[in-house]
Amino acid sequence: MPKKPSKKKVGTTEEQTLLLKEQVLLSKERTILSFMRTGLAAIGAGVVLISVFPGNHTTWVMGVALILIGMVELFESYRRMSHYKREMEKIKSRLGKEWV
């Protein structure tokens, strides 16, 4: 007697795909948080350079450059984070309440 094919739940592969997308988004989120830490460190280093060497023109320029680079990094990281957050909300709404 031949074996009956096993029945799959409807939407199982779609749920697995959505969960994998969620996992990828979470890893991207961790990466963005590390970029935010780097931006904050650059701002801190710039402030330290300006405050420790107030009379030196070269360190003042380097300090301002570090502050600007850190701020750009923070704003760009925030923009990416909000994009990934919207994507995560879409995935959660498609998965339904049992996965949240």
N, C-alpha and C positions, 0 to 999 in steps of 0.2 A: 504494500500500500504506500503510495507516494506521500511525502510529508507536505503538510499544508504550509503555505508561505506565512511567515509571521506578519502580524498586522502592526503597522507603525501608527503611532499617534499622529493625528493631523497637525501639521505645523511644527513637528519636532525639528526638522532641519532648519526651518526659519528661526526657531527659538535659539538653536545652537549658533546660527550665524549672528543673530543679534547679540548673544552673550559674548561671542568672540569680538565683535565690534566694540562692545562695552569694555572688554578687557584691554583692547588696543587704546581706546580713549583714555582709560585710567592710567596706562603707562605713559601716554603723551602728557597727561596732567602732571604726573610726577616729574617729568622732564621739564615742563614749564615752570614748576615750582622751584626747581634747581636753578633755572635761568633767573627767576625773581631773586633768589638768594644772591646770585652773582651780581645782579644789578644793584642790590642794596649794598653789597660789599664794595662795589666800585664807587658808589656815592659816599660811603664812609671813608674810603681811602682818599677820595678827593677832598673831603672836608678836613681830614687829618693833615694832608699836604698843605692846604691853605692856612690852617691854624698853626701848624708847627713852624712853617717857614714863611712868615707873613711878608718879609721884605724882599724875597727873591722872586723876580718876575717869571723865571722859567718854571718854578714849582707852582706858582699861581696859575699859569696857563695849563700845566698838566693837571692840576686839581680841578679846574673848571671843566676841562675836557673829560676827566673821569666822571664828574658829576653829570654832565650832559649825556655821556654814553650810558651811565647807569639809569638815568631817567628814561631814555629812549628804550632801553631794555625792559624796564618795568612796564611802560605803557604798551609795548608790543606784546609782552607776556600776558598782560591783562586782557588785551584784545583777543589773543588766541584762546585764553582760558574761557572767556565768555562764549566764544564760538563753540568750543568743545562742550561747554555746559549745556548749550542749546541742543547739540547733537545727542547728548546723554538723556536729556528730557524726552526727545523724540523716541529714543530706544526704549525708555521706561514706559512710555505711553503705549508703544506697540506690544511690549511684553505683557502688560496687564498687571493687575494688582497682586497676583500670586508670586511674582518675581521680585517685587519691590520690597 
